[in-house]
């Protein structure tokens, strides 16, 4: 639309109408209040730090198994880092709600101890406004937890299983340790004297004792490790094959110019085609495509895992409400606040243990699936009742004088 615009010289000219945006009052309402942004920033820092610390602690429990796999199979340090990174989504599903609870409880307790909450209340910052950033932080953690539980965790577990299968099948990589007796598979011992810069192997000893009645020993002056379309092969030149029988009483020696040893025969058995529970996406848990070997109990266990993944982030809401009820209600004395914080930790622990303990019975009784959602919602409701002043202690204090005398 064209309108007349008056210039600085006083002349009116024809020009486009200026764009009108929303009023400043509307823009101010759309943004979080400054105190809410401050509380949100104070919350997310401890949550991130606690998540990192708990991840490192739990990651150390998985460290020996992966390190043993990498060392014994002759893998590199980047492979070890890659394997450990695939475990992070699985750990995050467990850690994030717990880290959020302790981060929220610590932040609110510190703000209360430093009298910041009192100052905010004096400035007109209400209880509902304080709850806003806490629930925003809970929503952020819930979205990340759902993302990990429904997509990143099964994706990482699939990649981890595939990589472990490749490592176990790649028996040739476990042989390339010069000057050491390696046992890449049960009943197989390999010694390599040296490895040249061109990949040539000098001094080879391979002892196959899988059949204890007829052990076989391969000795060669040199050789090379080759990847063929048929699999991994150790090609040896200038050596002998020694086979014993009758408990070592009979020995047969075969001299060869070149000999190809199939290394795939020493690899472990191939994995089953059926994926593990943690490797399945939500649709594969609720509607599995497998028919053979899948019993009703297995289907119930998969369905219980699906409902557990869907309900796990809901504990963030319960933990947020418990933290708010513990800090916002009651006296500000140090001893009273410590008692409320302890009670909040016990309540959150009981709530989460109940959720973990439900998965076993629910795998046998599908009627219990609804409890996956009722437990966190019940915890949220009870904490909301305490926050509104309906705790047992508050109800006891509200007794009438006649009831107290009676």
C-alpha positions in Angstrom: 0.0 0.0 0.0 1.3 3.5 -0.9 0.9 6.4 1.5 2.1 10.0 1.7 5.3 10.3 3.7 6.4 13.8 4.8 10.2 14.4 4.3 12.5 16.5 6.4 12.0 19.4 4.0 8.3 19.4 4.7 7.3 18.0 1.2 4.9 15.0 1.0 6.0 12.2 -1.3 4.4 9.0 -2.2 6.0 5.9 -0.8 5.4 2.4 0.6 3.7 2.1 4.0 6.1 1.3 6.8 6.0 -2.3 8.1 4.3 -2.7 11.4 5.5 -5.4 13.7 3.9 -6.6 16.9 3.8 -4.1 19.7 6.7 -4.0 22.2 4.4 -5.2 24.9 3.6 -8.4 22.9 7.2 -9.0 22.2 8.1 -8.6 25.8 5.4 -11.2 26.8 6.8 -13.7 24.3 10.2 -13.7 25.8 11.1 -15.2 29.1 11.5 -12.8 32.0 15.1 -12.0 32.8 14.9 -13.8 36.1 13.6 -16.9 34.4 16.5 -16.9 31.9 18.8 -16.5 34.8 17.4 -19.5 36.7 17.4 -21.6 33.5 21.0 -20.8 32.9 21.8 -21.7 36.5 20.0 -25.0 36.0 21.5 -26.2 32.8 25.1 -25.8 33.9 25.0 -28.3 36.9 22.8 -30.7 34.8 25.5 -30.8 32.1 28.3 -31.2 34.6 26.6 -34.0 36.5 25.7 -35.7 33.2 29.4 -35.6 32.2 30.7 -36.9 35.5 28.1 -39.7 35.7 28.8 -40.7 32.1 32.5 -41.0 32.8 31.9 -43.1 36.0 29.6 -45.5 34.3 31.7 -45.6 31.1 34.6 -46.9 33.2 32.5 -50.0 33.9 32.4 -50.8 30.1 36.1 -49.7 29.6 37.7 -53.1 30.5 35.5 -55.2 28.2 36.1 -53.0 25.2 39.8 -52.5 25.9 40.2 -56.3 26.2 38.5 -56.7 22.8 40.6 -54.0 21.1 43.9 -55.3 22.5 43.4 -59.0 22.0 42.2 -58.4 18.4 45.0 -56.1 17.4 42.8 -53.0 16.9 43.9 -49.3 17.0 43.1 -46.5 19.5 40.6 -44.8 17.1 38.7 -48.0 17.0 38.5 -48.0 20.8 37.3 -44.4 20.8 34.7 -45.2 18.2 33.4 -48.2 20.2 33.1 -46.2 23.4 31.3 -43.4 21.6 28.6 -45.9 20.5 27.8 -46.6 24.1 27.0 -42.9 25.0 23.3 -42.9 23.9 22.6 -46.0 26.0 24.2 -44.4 29.1 22.5 -41.1 28.4 19.0 -42.7 28.7 19.8 -43.8 32.2 21.9 -40.8 33.3 20.0 -37.8 32.0 16.8 -37.9 34.2 19.0 -38.6 37.3 21.4 -35.8 36.4 18.6 -33.4 35.9 17.1 -34.2 39.4 20.4 -33.6 41.2 21.2 -30.5 39.1 17.7 -29.0 39.8 17.9 -29.8 43.5 21.4 -28.4 43.8 20.6 -25.2 41.9 17.3 -24.5 43.8 19.0 -25.3 47.1 21.9 -22.9 46.3 19.5 -20.1 45.3 17.5 -20.6 48.4 20.6 -20.7 50.7 22.0 -17.5 49.1 18.6 -15.8 49.7 18.3 -15.3 45.9 14.8 -16.8 45.9 13.8 -14.4 48.7 15.0 -11.4 46.7 13.2 -12.7 43.6 10.0 -13.1 45.6 10.3 -9.6 46.9 10.7 -8.3 43.4 7.4 -9.9 42.4 8.8 -13.2 41.0 6.0 -15.7 41.8 6.1 -19.4 42.5 4.6 -20.2 39.1 7.3 -18.1 37.4 10.0 -20.0 39.3 8.5 -23.2 38.1 8.7 -22.1 34.4 12.4 -22.4 33.9 12.5 -25.6 35.9 10.0 -27.2 33.6 11.6 -25.8 30.5 14.9 -27.5 31.6 12.9 -30.7 32.2 11.4 -30.4 28.8 14.8 -30.1 27.2 16.1 -33.1 29.0 13.0 -35.1 28.1 13.4 -34.4 24.4 17.1 -35.4 24.5 16.2 -38.6 26.5 13.5 -39.5 24.0 15.9 -38.9 21.1 18.5 -41.2 22.7 16.0 -43.9 23.8 14.0 -44.1 20.6 16.7 -43.6 17.9 20.3 -43.0 19.0 20.5 -46.0 21.4 19.3 -48.7 19.0 21.4 -47.1 16.2 24.5 -47.1 18.4 23.9 -50.7 19.6 23.5 -51.9 16.1 26.7 -50.2 15.0 28.5 -51.6 18.1 27.3 -55.2 17.4 28.3 -54.9 13.8 31.8 -53.6 14.6 32.4 -56.3 17.3 31.4 -58.9 14.7 33.8 -57.4 12.2 36.6 -57.3 14.8 36.0 -60.9 15.9 35.9 -62.0 12.2 39.0 -60.1 11.3 41.4 -62.6 12.7 44.2 -61.4 10.5 44.5 -58.2 12.3 45.2 -60.1 15.6 48.2 -61.8 14.0 50.2 -58.7 13.2 52.1 -58.6 16.5 55.7 -59.2 15.8 57.7 -61.0 18.6 54.7 -62.1 20.6 52.7 -65.3 20.9 49.2 -64.4 20.0 46.0 -66.5 20.6 43.5 -64.9 18.3 41.1 -67.9 18.7 40.7 -70.8 21.0 43.2 -73.5 20.2 45.3 -71.4 17.9 48.7 -70.0 18.7 50.6 -67.7 16.3 54.1 -66.3 16.5 55.6 -63.9 13.9 59.2 -62.9 14.3 59.2 -59.7 12.2 57.0 -57.7 9.8 58.7 -55.8 7.0 57.8 -52.3 5.9 56.3 -53.8 2.6 54.0 -56.1 4.6 56.2 -59.2 4.2 56.2 -61.5 7.3 59.4 -63.2 8.3 59.5 -66.3 10.6 56.0 -67.8 11.0 54.8 -70.4 13.6 51.2 -71.4 13.7 50.0 -74.1 16.1 46.5 -75.4 15.7 45.4 -77.4 18.7 41.7 -77.4 18.2 41.7 -81.1 17.8 43.8 -82.2 20.7 44.2 -85.7 19.3 45.8 -84.4 16.0 47.5 -81.0 16.6 49.0 -79.4 13.5 52.0 -77.0 13.4 52.9 -74.8 10.5 56.4 -73.4 10.2 57.5 -71.1 7.4 60.4 -68.8 6.6 58.3 -66.0 5.3 54.7 -65.2 4.3 52.1 -62.5 3.6 48.7 -61.8 4.9 46.2 -61.4 2.0 42.5 -60.5 1.8 40.9 -62.6 -1.0 37.3 -62.8 -2.2 37.0 -66.0 -0.3 38.3 -64.4 3.0 41.5 -63.9 4.9 44.4 -66.1 3.9 47.9 -66.4 5.3 50.2 -67.4 2.4 53.4 -69.0 3.6 56.6 -69.7 1.6 59.3 -72.3 2.3 58.1 -74.3 5.3 56.7 -77.5 6.8 53.4 -78.8 8.1 53.9 -81.1 11.1 51.0 -83.3 12.3 51.1 -85.6 15.3 48.8 -88.5 16.2 48.4 -91.1 18.8 49.3 -88.8 21.6 52.6 -87.6 19.9 53.8 -91.2 19.1 53.3 -90.6 15.3 54.6 -87.6 13.5 54.2 -86.7 9.8 56.0 -83.8 8.2 55.1 -82.2 4.9 57.4 -79.8 3.1 56.0 -77.0 0.9 57.1 -74.2 -1.2 54.0 -72.2 -0.7 50.9 -72.9 1.4 47.7 -71.0 1.9 46.1 -71.2 5.4 42.5 -70.3 5.7 42.2 -67.9 8.6 38.4 -67.7 8.6 38.1 -71.2 9.9 39.5 -69.9 13.2 37.0 -67.0 13.5 34.2 -67.3 16.0 30.7 -68.3 14.9 28.5 -65.8 13.1 26.0 -63.9 15.2 22.3 -64.8 15.2 20.1 -63.0 12.8 17.7 -62.0 15.6 18.7 -58.6 17.0 19.0 -58.0 20.7 16.4 -55.9 22.6 18.6 -52.8 22.8 19.3 -52.9 19.1 15.6 -52.7 18.1 13.8 -49.5 17.3 10.3 -48.8 18.8 8.4 -50.2 15.8 10.4 -53.4 15.9 9.7 -53.9 19.6 5.9 -53.4 19.3 5.5 -55.1 15.9 8.4 -57.5 15.3 8.6 -59.0 11.9 10.2 -62.3 13.1 8.0 -65.3 13.5 10.4 -68.2 14.1 11.8 -68.6 17.5 9.8 -65.6 18.9 7.6 -66.8 21.8 4.9 -64.9 23.5 7.2 -64.3 26.5 9.8 -62.7 24.1 7.2 -60.5 22.5 6.0 -59.4 26.0 9.6 -58.6 26.9 10.0 -56.5 23.8 6.8 -54.7 24.5 7.8 -54.0 28.1 11.1 -52.5 26.8 9.1 -50.3 24.3 6.9 -48.9 27.1 9.9 -48.4 29.4 11.6 -46.3 26.7 8.5 -44.2 26.2 7.9 -43.6 29.9 11.5 -43.0 31.0 11.6 -39.3 30.1 8.4 -38.7 32.2 10.5 -39.0 35.3 12.0 -35.6 34.5 8.6 -34.1 35.3 8.3 -35.9 38.6 11.9 -35.0 39.5 11.3 -31.3 38.7 8.2 -31.3 40.9 10.0 -33.1 43.7 12.8 -30.6 43.6 10.4 -27.6 43.6 8.4 -29.1 46.5 11.5 -29.8 48.6 13.0 -26.2 48.2 9.9 -24.0 48.0 7.9 -25.4 50.9 8.9 -25.2 54.6 11.2 -23.2 56.7 14.5 -21.7 55.4 16.6 -22.9 58.4 19.7 -24.9 57.3 18.7 -28.0 59.2 15.1 -28.0 57.9 16.3 -27.6 54.3 18.8 -30.4 54.7 16.0 -32.7 55.9 13.8 -31.7 53.0 16.6 -32.3 50.5 17.3 -35.8 52.0 13.6 -36.6 51.8 13.5 -35.5 48.2 16.5 -37.7 47.3 14.8 -40.7 49.0 11.5 -40.0 47.3 13.2 -39.7 43.9 15.3 -42.9 44.5 12.1 -44.9 45.5 10.3 -43.6 42.4 13.1 -44.6 40.0 13.7 -48.0 41.7 10.0 -48.8 41.3 10.3 -48.0 37.6 13.3 -50.2 37.2 11.8 -53.0 39.2 8.6 -53.0 37.1 10.3 -54.1 33.9 10.8 -57.7 35.1 7.2 -58.4 36.2 5.8 -56.5 33.2 7.7 -58.8 30.8 5.4 -61.7 32.1 2.2 -59.7 32.7 1.3 -57.2 29.9 -1.5 -55.8 32.2 1.3 -54.0 34.1 2.3 -51.9 31.1 0.1 -49.0 32.3 2.2 -48.8 35.4 5.2 -47.6 33.4 3.3 -44.3 32.9 1.4 -44.3 36.2 4.5 -44.4 38.4 6.1 -41.2 37.2 2.7 -39.5 36.9 1.8 -40.5 40.5 5.1 -39.1 41.7 4.4 -35.9 39.9 0.9 -35.7 41.5 2.1 -36.4 45.0 4.9 -33.8 44.7 2.4 -31.3 43.3 0.2 -31.9 46.3 3.1 -31.2 48.6 3.9 -28.1 46.7 0.3 -26.9 47.1 0.5 -27.3 50.8 -1.2 -30.7 51.3 1.8 -32.6 52.7 1.2 -34.7 55.9 3.1 -32.2 58.0 1.1 -29.3 56.7 -2.2 -31.1 57.2 -1.2 -32.0 60.7 -0.4 -28.4 61.5 -3.8 -27.2 60.2 -5.7 -29.1 62.9 -8.3 -27.2 64.8 -7.6 -26.6 68.5 -10.4 -29.0 69.4 -8.9 -31.7 67.3 -5.5 -31.0 68.8 -7.0 -31.2 72.4 -8.8 -34.4 71.5 
